[in-house]
Amino acid sequence: MNPNAVNPNQYTIEPIGLIRTPFVDKFGIPRQPSLAPHAIGTLKLVAPFNHADCVRGLDGFSHLWLSFIFHETLGRWSPTVRPPRLGGNEKVGVFASRSPFRPNSLGLSLVRLLDIDTKNGVTLRFSGVDLVDQTPIVDIKPYIPFIECQNDAQGGFVSGAPTTLNVEFSPSAQSQLAHLPASDSSTLRALICEVLAQDPRPAYASDPYRSYGIKLYHYEIQWRCDGQTALVLSLEPR
């Protein structure tokens, strides 16, 4: 037996960096990428992947695939899952879903490339991220439209974009936004609207008076929903 041969049943994956995102925890993260364009992610590549040659030519692509690890559910998987799109009641096989509870905890996310900075190592910025802060990224690949955009593709039980909520701000929340720096205020408001419009509540939620909290960047946002409108109650620095 060749002592240098690779055993296909044993392998390791080394992260190329940890992505920084607005999402401090899982609650509130859009269930798919690109649903919140104001969700910005920053990835600083680590050695030995932080050489400018590693990203040569990448600026010619508008969108990228990020391969990542579901690190918060590492080692936990189930043969069947309950997708939120089916109301959390119907089961499908794990391979017919994008559940984080997967055999190898691998995920794939399509993001828009905003910027590449190679002045001090390599730092990439993306929009439309759907990853929790500090998610390990293990690979980057360019999205190629003529191959990967299939007009006749079928979406299974995911038929079309989900319905969205109206998002409104209470007078108190509007006042709190007004006291933030102008750049923070506009960006945070847009991100809050994009996140809450997707209705991140559990599928079984129905109490219009129950308040929820989501953490975005350095802020804790309190809100409630009557099934049609998400009302932002307050936002406080964490």
Secondary structure as UniProt FT lines:
FT   TURN            3..4
FT   TURN            8..9
FT   STRAND          17..20
FT   TURN            27..28
FT   TURN            33..34
FT   TURN            37..38
FT   STRAND          40..44
FT   TURN            47..48
FT   HELIX           52..55
FT   TURN            56..57
FT   HELIX           58..60
FT   STRAND          63..69
FT   HELIX           71..73
FT   TURN            74..75
FT   STRAND          80..81
FT   HELIX           84..86
FT   TURN            87..89
FT   STRAND          92..93
FT   HELIX           94..96
FT   TURN            103..104
FT   STRAND          106..117
FT   STRAND          123..127
FT   TURN            133..134
FT   STRAND          135..142
FT   HELIX           145..148
FT   TURN            151..152
FT   TURN            156..157
FT   STRAND          166..169
FT   HELIX           171..178
FT   HELIX           182..197
FT   TURN            203..204
FT   TURN            208..209
FT   STRAND          211..216
FT   TURN            217..218
FT   STRAND          219..225
FT   STRAND          229..237
//
